[in-house]
C-alpha cells in the first residue's frame, strides 16, 4: 500500500515534495527515499489540496493498478477520482493478460470548478507537438514544456537548448510558455518494468503522468482544456491514446488527445505546408539519443525517419533543424538495414514509401545536393526497400530479449557486459543480426 502523508512547498511555493509511506506489495516498486517532486515556474501553494494531489495520483495510480495494491490520500478532486476508475478500466482492456485491481482510497472528496477558454498545450518541440500547435494556433493557447520526461533532469545543456528553441522559434514564441520539472521516471524502481509492464513510460505512464502535472497550473491559469498531441494513428497498447487521455478530467478541466486520425507523414505534410505558406521557420526537436548535446543528432533512427518524412513532404530537413551530409541517403539505408523490425516501424515506413511514390509522381520534392540523387533516393523508398529491411530484421536466436538485457544491466552489470560480448561474438561468427 502507498499512503500519502503530506506535501511540502519550497522555492517560494513553486516546488512540491510529496511525503508518502510504502508497505506490503508496493515495496519492490518504489523508492520512498526519493520523494516525488514537481517544480513549476510560479507559486502553486494557493492550489486546493484536492488538486495538488492530482499529479501524484496520475503517476502513482497506474503502478498501484498493475501491482494490485491501494493508494490512500487525504483528499482528491471528485471528477479526477472518477476519471481514475474509468482509466483503470481502459488500461485493463489494453492489457487483458494483466489483472488491474489497485484503487485509490480518499478520506475526503472535494468538488472544484471554474470556466475559461484558456488552453494548456503540452509542447515538447517535436513533430506531433508542432502539428497540434499549427492547427490550434488561433486559440488562447499557453504552452507547457516538461523536464524529466524526454529530457533528463540531469541534462542541463539539452534542457537549456530546448528552452532557447521554444522561446526563439517564431511560432511558439508568440505564446505564453510554462515549464515544469518533475522526477517522473526515477521515483520507481526497475521492478516496475520487469514485473508490471516493460517500457513502462511509453506503454503506460506518460499520457496520464504528463497531463496530471497540469492540474495546479490549470487552477492558477483558470484553464478548462488541456491538449496532448497523439503519437500513433492506429490501435496499439500505449500510454497515451484518445480513449485514455480523453477520460482525464478534474474541476471542469478536460483533456483533448489531438491528431489521433493523422499519421506521422500527414502531420509532416501539414508542418511543411505551414512553413511554406506562412514563411515561418520551424525547428523540430525529435532526438534524445545523446545527452549534453545541442539539437538533433542527425544519425539515429528517429532523426533519419523524420528527415525522410520531411523530404517526401517537400521540405528541406536543413530548414527544420537537422544536420545533413552528402552521405545522408546511403547512411539512412545502411542504418535501416540494421534496425530490428516491428509493427510500428513497418507502419511508419510504409507511410513514407507511399508518400515517396506520390512525391515522384507529382515531382514535389526538394533538390537536396542534386535532383537526380534525391530522385534515386525516393525511388528506393517507394520500392519498399526499407520496409523489406524491417520485415527481414527479425530478432536473431542469439538476441536476448530487451527485458533480459534490462535485468542484467540493472542487477548484474558485469553479467550484462558479458552477455553483450557473447552476443557480439556469435554475431561475428554467424553473421546473425543483433
N, C-alpha and C positions, 0 to 999 in steps of 0.2 A: 504494500500500500504506500501511497505518497500522501503526506499531509502538508499542505501549505500553511505554515505557521504565521508568517508576516512578510511584509515587504518594507524596504528601507530606501529612502531617497538620498541622493548625494549630488554633487556637481551642480548645485543651485536648482535642484528639483528636476534636472534633466535625466539623471540616471536612476533606474530602479533595479534593486537587487532583491530577489525572492529567496527567502529562507524556508526550507522545507526539510522534512524528515522522511526517510525511506525505510521500509521494513518488508519482511516476507519475500514474496515473489518478485518484488520490484528491485531488490538489492543488486542483482547482477547487471542491471541495465543502466544505472545512473551513478553519477559522481557527485554525491552531496557536498563533497569538499569544494567543488567548483560551483558556486551559486549561479543560477541562471540570471543574467543581467541584460538590460536593454538601455541604451543611451540615445535620447532624442536631441534635437538641436534647439529645443525650447523647454521651458519648465512645464512638466506634466503633473505636478503634485496636486493640482486642483481637480484632477480627474477622479470621478467616483470609484471607490474600491471595486465595485461590481464590473467596471470596465477595465480597470488596471489589471485585473486577473485574466482578461481575455488572451493576451499574448502568452502568458504562462500556460494556460489550458490548451491553446492552439498547438503548442509544441510538445506538451507532455501527454495530452489525452490519447493521441494515436499509439504511443508506447504502451499506455495502460490497456487500450483495446486489444492490441495484438498480444500483450503479455498476460492478459487475464487477471488484472488487479485493479483496484479502485483508486480514485483520487478524491481527497477531501479538501474543500476550500471553504473559507469563511462566508463568501458572498459571491454571487455571479449574476450577470445580466440575464433576464428572463428569456429574451429572444435567442441569445447565444447558447444558453443551456439547451433550448430546444434544437438549435442547429446541430449541436454535437450528437444528439440522438440520431438525427437524420443522416449525418455524415458517417457515423459508425455503420449504419445500415448500408450506405452506398459503398463503403470500403469492403464490407462483407461480401457484397455482390462481386466486387472486383477480385477478391481473394477468397474464393469458395473453399479452398483447401485449409484455410485458417479458421479458427473459431474466435471471433471477436466478442469478448464478454465484459471487459472492464467498463466502468462507468464513473461519472462524476457525481459526488455527493456534496451538496452545498447546504450549509446551515441557514442560509438566507438567500432569497431570490429577489432581485430588485428590477423595477421597470424604469427604463430610461427612454427618452425620445426627444428629437428635435427635427426641424425641417430646414433644408438648404439645397441649393442646386450645385454647390461646390463638389468637385470630383477629385479624388486622390488616385493617381495612376502610379502603380509600381513601375519604375523605369530603370532598367539596367543599362541602357545604351545599346542593346543588341538588336538584331533584325526584327524579332517579334515585337519588341517594345517600340521601335521606331514606326513600324507599320500601324500599330494601335494609336500612337501619338498623331500620326499624319491623318488618320481617319476621324479622330476625335478632337482635332486641334481647335475647332470652333467652340468647344465647351469651356466652362470655367475650371480648367484643369490646374492641379498642383502636382508636381512630380515628386516621387519618393524613391530614393536610392538607398539600398541596404548593404552595409558591410558585414561580413560574417556568413554570407550565403555563397555567392560565386567568388568574391574576393575575400581572401582570408583576413582575419583580424590582425595578423602579424605582418601583412604585406602593405606597409605604409606607402611604398612607391607606386604600386598599381592602383591603390585607392586614391592617392593624390592625382594620378593621371586620369582616373575615371571622373573625379570631381571637376578637374580642369576641362575635360572633354564636354561634360554636360553643361557647364556654365558658359562655355565659349562657342559651342556649335550653335549656329543661328536659330534653328528651330527650338530645341529645348531651352535655350537661353531666354526665350520670350515668357517663360512660365515661372511661377514661384517654385522653388526647389527645396525639398526637405531631405535630411539624411538621418539614418538610424543605424546604430551599431548594436549587434547582439551576438552572443556566443551560441548561435543556432545549431552548430554542428559539432560542438565539443563538450556539451554538458552530459551527453550519454556515452556509454562505453561501446566497444566494438561488438559486444554481445547482441546489441540491437540488430546489427546487420547479419551476424552469424546465426542467431536463433529466431529472429522475428521476420525480417524481410531484407534480403540482400539489396544493396544500393538504396538504402532507406531514404536518403534525402530526396532523390529523384522520384522514386516509385511510391513514396508515401507522404513524407513530411512537408515538402516545400510549398505546396499551394496553400494549405491551411496555415502553416507556420509563418509564411510571409504576410499573408493577408491579415492574420491575427495581430501582427505588430502595429497595424494601423489604428487599432481601437482608441488608445489615448489621444492620438493625433486627430482622429475624426471628431472626438469630443471638443478639442481645442479649436479646430477649424470649422466645426459645425457642418461636417460633410456627411451626406447621406449615401454616397456612392463611392465604391472603390472599383478600380479596373485592374485586372491582371491579364497580360497577353497570353494567348494559347501557345502551346508548343507543337502539338500534333493535330492533324485534321482527320484522324482515323481512331477507331476504338482500340484502346490499349490500357493495361493496368498501369496507371500513372498517378502521381500525387497531385496533379493539377488538371482537372477536366471540367467541362461545362457542368456535368452532373454533380460534381463535388463542390467546386468553387461557388456556384450559384446557390448552394444551400447555406453558405456562410452569411450570417446576419447578426446584428445587435442594434438595439436602440433606434430602429428605423433605418439603419445603415444596411445596404445590400451590395454584395459583390457581383461584378459582371466578368465573366470569362470571355474575353474578346477574341474574335478572329478564328473561332473553332472550325468554321467551314472552309477556311483558306489554307492551302498547302504552303510550304516554305517558298516554292517557286513563285506562286501567286503573290505572296507578300513581298518578295524581292521585286517583282514587276511593279507593284504599287509604289515602293520606295524609289525605284529608279525613275518612274514616270513623274513623281513629285519633284525630284531634284531637277529634272529637265524642264518641266513646265514652270516651276517657281524660281528656277535658277538659284536654288538654296542648297548648299552642300550638306551632306550628311556623313558623319564619321561613325561607322559602326564599331562597336566593341563586342566581339563574339568569342574571343580567345582567352582562356585562363590556363594555358598549358604550361606556362613558366611563371615563377614568382619573380618579384623585383625586376619587372620589365615594363617598358612603355609600349602601349598599343598591342596590336595583333602580331603574333609571331610570324604568320605567313607561311608556315610549313607543317602545321598539324592537320589532321583530317577535317576538323571543323572549319579551319581557315580555308583549306582547299575547296571544301564543299561550298562555302559562301562565295569565294572568288568565282567559282564556276556558276553558281546561281546568278551572280551579277552579270557575267559575260553573256549568258544566254538570254538574259533580260534586257540586253542592250547597254549595260553600264560598264564603265572602265573601273575595275576594282581599285586602282590607284586613287580615284576620286572619293573612295569610301573608306579609306584608312588601311589599305592592305599594301604591304611592300611586294613588288614583283621583280623577278629577274627574267632574263631572256630564256631561262631553262624552265619556266613555270609549267609549261604544258607537259613536258616529259616528266617533271617532278610529280605532278598530280597523278599521272598514270602509274608511275613507279610506286608511289605511296599507296594508291588504291589496290595495287596488285598484292599488297601485304595485309590489308585490313580484313579481319575476320567478318564474314557476312552475318547479318541478322535481318529480321523482318523490317525493322525501322530503316536500316541503311538501304536495303533494297528498294523500299517505297520512295525514299528521298531521292535516290539517284535515278530511279525510273522517271520521276517527275522531271529531273534535269534532262534526261535523254529525250523525253517527249518535247520539252521546250527547245532543245537544241535543234531538233528537226524542223520546228516551226521557224526558228531564227534563220536557218539556212534557206528555207523556202521564201521567207519574206526579206531576206538579206538585211536583217535588223540587228546586226551585231557590230561591236566596235572593232576597229582595226588595231589590235594590240601588236606592236612591233611591226608586223606587216599583215595585210589582209589574207594572203594565201595561207600563212601559218595558222592564223586564227580559224580560217575555214576548215583546214585539215583537222584541227583540234575538235571543232564542233561535229565534224563528220564521224570521228571516232566515238564521241559521246553519243551521237544519235544512233549509231550502230549497236549500242548497248554494251560496249566494251567494259565499262566499269561495273555494270550490273552482272556481267558474266564473271568478273573477278570476284565479286561479293558472293555470288551463288556458289562458286567453286571453293572459296576460302572457308570451308567448314572446319571446326576445331579438330586438330590432329589428335590421334590416340595418345600422344605423348604430352598433350597440353593439359595441365591441371586446371580445374575449374577456378573461376575468379574467387569463389568463396574459400577454396583451399589455400590459394595464394594469400588472401586476406588473413586467414588464420595463422599461417606461418609467419607472415610479416609482422603481425601483432604480438604473437605469443612465443615465437621461436625464430627470431630474426636470422640467426646463423643457419637454421634449417631452411629458411626462405632463400638465402643466398645459395645454399647447396642445391635446392630444388631447381633454381634458375640455371645453375651451371650444368646440372644433369640434362635439363630440357634443351639447353643450347647445344650441348654435345650431341644429343640424339638428333637434333635438327640438322647439325652439320653432316652427320654420317648417313642420314636417311633422306635428307632434303625435304623433311616434313616441315610444313609451315607452322610457325608459332607466333 
